[in-house]
Amino acid sequence: MPGNPQAVGPRAVGGHDPLGPCCETFHGHFDDYPMRSLLLATLFFLGGAEPNTHAVVLDDYPRRIGIDVENYRFELTLSDETDVLVGRTTVSVRFTNNGVTELALDLTEVGDGGSGMTVHGVSSGGVGLVWVHEDDVLTINLTEAGRAGLRRDVVIEYSGIPAAGLVPGPNAYGDRTFFSDNWPNRARNWLPTIDHPYDKSMNEMLVTAPAHYQVVSNGLLIEQTDRGDGTRMSHWKNSVPIATWLYVLGVAEFAVQQVDDFDGRAIQTWVYQQDRDAGFYDFAVPTKAAMEFYDEYVGPYAYEKLANITSPVTGGGMEAASAIMYHETSVTGERSVRWRNVIIHEVAHQWFGNAVSASDWDDVWLSEGFATYFTLLFIEHAYGRDEFVAGLRNSADRVFTQYENDPEYRIVHDDLADMGRVTSGATYQKGSWILHMLRNHMGDEAFWDGIRVYYAQYMNGNATTDDFRTVMEQASGLDLTSFFQQWLYSGGNPRLEGWWEYDSTARAIRIEINQTQSAGPTFELPLEIGVHFDGAALPAIVEQVAVDARFHRFVIPVETEPTGVTLDPNVRLLFESNFRPRQ
């Protein structure tokens, strides 16, 4: 396993559409320039700030203590005559504690508008159970207390019109379709589940629908049976534990193509039949190349297939496990760069967000920030350094714009009253930059070693920000407490203002740099300063200084007058700047 992906070329980052219900982004690469020590400045690495004083943040979702759902079997009936969903869900539970007497599942009740689910009965082993459905929670009395290690199946019969989560309606061509839209916690509107990423489980979809539809879901298609009444039952089974927001269902008149395979797993395209030619062309690349890259540099792909699917309800891309959905406008017949990057981003999510999931909504940057940066890494690898750098700079601009409106925003945060704000542009773009800076701080070899260990340790499970920090500390031998504190648990971004001038008498460049941000801490930054001669784009000299206070003056001895002085010529740090020659 190579330690430095730069050796094989530039790379990129991608995923959801941050302007849509879930996610999207793109990014790239850089090369090292010669470094030499700077007189009058001490070499300084990120990490010398005060210890983490921010309280550990956990979202307030009530954990089902003593319960581990191992599998959901969803038997669903859909119709062209009505939007009513008829469901039968079998929940396979393993008890992890003794004395568990209740099973609580998220399921939205019927509201004033008439949408929502009505429970008709609950049973286990053919025996009816007592249940209460209120406050959008189905609480089931198990009658016999569970014992640690014991497994039990509970069956829920229900029906209703989903208020969200599963959307029946016309696509761009006016054809009736059914598509899931579970991000972040909308699965509860049509599926009785523990609707939170901490409890990952396997799942099956047994969908009976009019026979003119094709059905796609997580995992593999293991059965299709015509019922003889104009309907067909399609049975998809996913054998890998995933979070509920990654469950997917698409029911439409699809054109389906077996594009390729990766390590024995099928790569498929599912597009509307009207989009057959353009869609097959658009989605033929770059899925396999991205999968190969992430497999080589991160770890093995977790799922049984990978399908790219068009949908009328997804805002940009939605990285459902093994079955990625893209908005129907993604089919252009032109392989646009924008949608190419979304594909790369959503494929990256299969590793980060899907296989390794955040334990809490507070830690969602472990999904979105990672997918964004790893999109960039692939772009750098496949398309070159310039695209990588352009992606980084585009991300920085987005971060600065957001922080103008919300300067106190923290990446790891507890503002989850509105689940629609689980992510923000900063979660994607600043999260990506944090990984980029961490990589520069640790060095390539330690960074990639840490990433591979992190993935292997938490694959098909859950991780927290502290889990990630611990792994990267072990990989690097560094104390990363203050790095994580200033970038993840604090608000604000560095803003550097200052000037430079050449002192011909002293034969030196005099530099003044001030941190002027209004929010957040005084940042500790290992800032590179580039010195240019003869109008050259690349600096002839790169010095590193420690910017760890609000005000600094530096002196760089040089024999001849430079034509320019730049901050961060190698694109290593996230900051705004107003740096110019002294007038």
N, C-alpha and C positions, 0 to 999 in steps of 0.2 A: 504493500500500500504506500504510494508516494506521500511524502510529508508536505509537499508544496505544490498545490494545483497550478500555481503560476508557471511552473516548469512546462506545462502543456498548453499554456496560452491563457487568454482572458476569460472571464466568467460573468454571470449576471444574477439578478434576483427578481422574483415575481409572485403572483398569486391573485386573490380576490380583487374586487374593485372597492377601494375604500370609500368611494362615493355611493356604492350600492350597499345591500344588506350585509355583505360580508367583507370581501377583500380584493386588492390588486396593487402592483408596484413593479419597478424595474431598476437595475444597477450594474457595476463593473469591475476594474483592476488598476493597479499601479506598479511601477517599477521603483526599485531603490536607487537613489543617487548617492554618490560618495559623501561620506560624513567625516568631519574632523572635529576635534574638541574646540570649544569656544572659551577664549580667555574671558575672565570676569563673569562666567556663568557656570553653574554646577549642573552636570547631567542629572535630569530629573525624570522619573517615571511616574505615571499615573498610579496613585495609591497611597499617598502620604497624608491624606486628609484625616479629619477626625473620624472616630469610629461610627458605625451605623447606629444612629439614635432614633431612627424611624421605627415605630411599632410594627410588628408583624401584622400584615393585613390579610384577612380572610373574608371572602364573601359570606353572607349570612344564610346561605341555603342550608336548610336543616338536614344534616346527614342522617341516613337510615342506619343507625348503629346496629351491628350484628347481622346485617343483611348484605349479601353479595349476589346480585342478579347475574347469572351465568349466560342466559339465553332468553331472547324474546321470539316467540313464534306468532307473527301477525297474519291472520287469515282475514282478508279484506274483500269486499264485494263492491264494485263500482258499476254505475249505470249511465246510459245516455239519456234516460228519462228524468233523472233527478240528481241533485247534488248530495243526496244522503249517502253517507258511508256506513256500511254494515260491517262490524268488526267482531272478531273473536281472537283474543290475545291470550296465549299461554306464557306465563312468566315462570321460568325455572330458577328457583332461589336456592342458594346454599347459605346456611346459617354459619356465621363466624363466632357467635357467642351463644351461651346457654340462656334460656328464659325469654326468647323473643316471642311476643304474642301478637304483634301487629305487622302488617305490610302496608306501607303508605306509598302510593303512586301518584304522580302528577297527571291530572286529566281535567281539562277545562269543562266546566258545567255549561248547560244551556243558559244563555244570557237573554237580556231583554229583546235583542234582535232576532232571537230564535235559533241562532247558531250555537254550537257546542255539543257535547256528548251526553247522552242519557245511558246510564248503566241499567241493564236488564237483569243481570244475575252474576254471581261470583261463586265459584265452586273449587274444590280440590278433591281429587280422587272420586269424582262423581257425587260428592256430598256438598250441599249448599253451605255457604259461609255468610255470616253477618257482615254487612259493610255499611259505611256512611260516605256519601259523596257531597262534600261541602267545601267552600273556599278553594275550589279547583284542585282538591286533593281527595283521592279515593283511599279511604282507610279501611283495611280488611282485618277482621278478627280471625286469627288463625286457629282458634279453639284449643289447639294443643301447642304448648310452648315448644319452640324450636330448640334443638340441641346443636352445639358446635359440630360441624362436619355433616349434618343431616341435609339432604336435598329434598325439595318439595316443589311441585307444580301447582300453580294457581291459575284458573281460567276466568277471564272477564268477558262477558257478552255485552255489547254496547252498540249504539248507532247514533247518527246525528250528522249535521252539516258542519264541517270544520270551520271554526272562526278564523283560522290561519293554519300554517303548517303544511296543509295539502290544499292546493288551489286548482279547482276545476274551472275551465273556461277556454276561450278561443286563443289560438296562437296567431302569429302574424298573417296566416293565410285564412283565418276564420274557422279553422278546424278545432273541434273540441279536443282538449287534452286534460291530463291530470299530472301535476308536478308538485313534488315536495319542496318546501322552503322552511327548513327547520332552524336556521340560525337566528339568534343564539339559543333560545329556549322555547321554540314554537312546536317542537315535536309533541308536547302535551296537548295540543289542540286536536290531535287525531289518533294519538297512540298513548295508551296508559304505560308510563315508564317512570323510572327515576331520571328526570330530565336535567341532568347536570353532568359535566365531564368527569367527575371523580369516580363514577361507577360505570366502567366500560364493560360491555358485554357483547356476545355474539348475537346474531339476529337472522331471522328468516322472514321473507315476504311471500305469502301464498295469495296471489291476486287473481280474482275472478272478474273479468271485464268482457265487454263485447268483443267478439273474435276478430274484428277488423283492426284492433289495436295490437301493438307490440309493447311489451312491458320490460323495463330494465330496473335493476336494483343493485345493492351491494352483493359482492361475492359472485357465485357461479349459478347459472341457470341449470337446475337439476331435473326439472320436469316441465312439460307443456302438455296439457290434456284438454281436448275439445269436449265440452260437456254435452253436445248434441242439442242444445237449446239456443244456439247462436252465441254462446259465451265460451271463453277459453280460460283455463286456470294455468298461471305461470308461477312456478315455485323457484325463488332465488334463495340461496343459502350462503351466508357469510360466516366463515369459521374462525375469524380473528376478532378479538374484543375491540370494540370501538365505542366512542361516546355517541349519545343519542342525536346530537345535532349533525352527525355525519351519516345518519340513516338517509337513504335516498329512494325515491320512487318516481319513475317517469313512465307515463302511459300516453302513447300517441301513435300516429301512423308514421312509423320510422322507416328510413332506409338505413340498413346496418351493414357495416364493412368490417371484416377481420383485417386490420391494417398490417399487423406484424406480430411478433411475439418478443418477450423479454424474459430470459431465464425460464423458459417454458410457460410463461404467463401471457395470455392473449392481450394485445392492444387493439381496441375496437373504436369505431366511430358510429354514433347514433345521431342522425340528423333527420329533419322532416323530409318526407319523400320528395317534396318539391325542390329541396336543396341538395339532392343526391350528388350531383356532379361537383358543384362548388364546395359543398361541405366535405366530401371525401378528399378533395384537393387541399382544402385549408387545414384539415386536421391530420394530414399524413405526416407532418413534421411540426414541432421538434420533439414530440413526446418520448420516443425511444432514446434519442441522444441525451435528453435530460435525465431519464431514468438511469442510463449507463453512468452518467457523471455522478449522480448522487449515490448510486450503489458503490462506485469505486472510492469516493472520498468520504462518505458518511457511514454506509452500512447497507445491509440487504433490504430490498423491497419487501413490505410486510404482507401484501394482499394477493388474492388469487388471479386478478386480472386488472386492467386499467381501461376504462371506457371514457371517451370524451362525448358529451351529450349536449345538444342544444335544448334550451328551455325558454318559455316566455316569462318566467317569474324570477329568474336569477338576475341580480343587478349587473354583475360583471362576470366573475367566476365564483363557483362554490365548490370547495374541495372535498365533497363527500368521498368517503373511503372507497377506493377502487372504482368510483363512478362519478367523475367530475362533471358538473353542469356549467354551461356558459350561456349567456344571454343569446337569444336567437339572432341578434344583430352581429354576432361573431362570424357568421357565414358571409363572406364577401367575395369569395373566389379569387382573392388577391393576396392571401397570406400576409395580412397587414402586420406591421411591426408591433402595434399596440396589442393585438390579439395573440401574436406569437409570444409576447412577454407574459400575458395573462396565462397562457398554457404552461409556460415554464414555472410561473409562480404557483399555480395549482398543483403541478406535479411535485414541486418542492414541499408542499403541504402534506403530501402522502408520507413524508418522513417527519416533518415538524408540524405539530398540530394534530395529526392523525395518529401515526404510530406512537410518537411521544406527545402526549396531551398535557395541557396545563391542569394542575389539580384544582385550581380555583380560577374564577373569572378575572381576579386581580392580576393573574400571571399570563394573560393572553398574549403578551408580547413574545412569549416563548413559541407561539405559533406564528403570529403575523410579522414580527420583527425578523424572525428566523427565515420565514419563507421569502420575505423581501430581500434579505441579504443573500440568501442562497440562489435566488434568481439572478442577482447581479454576478455572483460567482460563476454561474453557468454562462451567462452572457459574455463575461470576460473570457472564459474558456473557448466559447464557440465563435464569438463575433469580434473580439478584440478589445484592447485597452481603452480605446476612445469611447466606445459605448458604455463601458463600465464607469469611467470617470463622468461621463454625461449623466448616467443614472444616479451616481452619488450626488452630483451637484443639483440635479432635479429634486432629489429627496431632501437635500438641505434647504432648498428654497421653500418646499412644502412645510418643513418643520418651522422655519422662521415665520411663515405666514400664519400658521396655527398659533404660535406662541405670542404673536401680536394680539390675538383675541383672547388667549387663555394662558397668560404667562406663568401661572402657578401649576399648570398641568404636570402630573407625575405619571411616569410610565407604569409603575406598580402603584396602584391607587385603590381607594375604597369608595369611589363615587359610582355605585352600581344601582342607585335607585331607579334609573332608567336603563334597562338592559339594552336598549337601542344604542347606548353610548358605551357599550363594552369596549369597542375599539374606536380609535380616532386616527387621523392621519399620523399623529406622532407615534402611535403604537406601531405602525408600519415603518415609517421613514426614520424616526429617531431610534426605534428599536433596531433597525438595520445598521444605522450609524454606530450604535453602541457595540454591536458585534464587530464592525470594522475597526473601531478603536481598540477593542479588546484584543483582536488579532494582532494589531501593531504593537500593543503593549506586551503581549505574551511572546510574540515571535511566531512565525508560521508553523514550525514543527510542533511546538507545545500546543498551539491553538488547534491544529488538526488532530493531534493525539487526543486532546480533551473532547473535541466534538465526537470522535468515534467512540470514546469510552462512554460519554453521556448518552449517545444513541443506543449503544449496546445495553447499557444498564437500565434504561427506561423504555425500551422498545415494547410496544403493546401495553404500556402502563401510563403512569402520570408522574409529572415532576413539578417542582416549585422553583422559583427563582433561586432560593437558597440551595436547592439540590444542584442546579446548574453551576452556581458559584463554587460550591464545594468541589465538584469534579474539575473545574478549570483551575482551581488553586492546587489541587493534587497534581494536575498535568504540568503546571508551570513552576511550582514551588514558591509562588508569590502569594502574598496576602492581598486579596482583591476587595476587601471590605469597603475601603474608601472609594474605590472605583465604582462599585455598585451603588454606594450611597449617593454620590454626586450625580450620577447619570440616570439612575432608575428610581430612587426613592426621594429625589429632590426635584423641584420645579425649575423652570428657567433654562436658558441656554447662554453660553458665553458670548459676549459682544466685546470685541477688541477694537479700540480706537488708538491712533497714534501717528507718529511721523518718523521719517528718517532723514538724515543729512550726512554729507561727506565732509569731514574735517581734514582739509589738505595739509594743515600744519602737523596734526597728530597722526596723519595717514591712517585714519580710522572712520568707520561708519558709526554715527551716534543714533541710537534708536530709543524712542519712548513708546511704551505700550500701556494702556489703561483698560481695565475691565469695567465696562459701563452698564452692564445688564441691570435692570431694575428688580428682577425676581431671581430666586434661587441663591445658591451659595457663591462664595468666591471660589471659582474653579481652579483646580490644579491641573496644568496643561504642560506636557512636554512639547513645546512649540518649535518647529523647524523654521528657520529664516533662510531664504535663498538670496544669494547675491549674484546679479547678472552683469555681464560685461558685453560691450559691443552690440547691444540690442538683442542678444541671444534669448530664445524662448526658454531654454533650460538653464538653470543656475550653474555657475562654475563653482560656487561654494555653497554648502548647506551647513548651517550651524544649528545646534539644538540648545534651547534655553529653557529654564524653568519659569513658567508664568504661574505663580501661586499666591499672588497678592493683587490688590486693586491697582497698584502703580508700580511700574518697573522702568528702569533705564538700563540699556545694554550698550556695549562698545565692541565692535568687531574690527580688528586691525586688518587693513588691506592696503597694498602699495599704491594702487591706482584707483581713480574715481569710478564707481560702478555706474551703469546706465539704468539700473533698477534694483529694488529690494522688494521681495515678496514674502508673505507669510504662508506657511504650510504648502510649499511647492509640490510635495508628494501626495497631497490630498489625504492626510491622515487624521485630521481633527474636524469635529463639528463646531463651528463658531461663525458668527457674523463679524464683519470687519469693515472698518473705515480707516485704511492705512495708506499714507500718501507721502510724497516728498515734502519736507518742510518748506513753507513759503518764505 
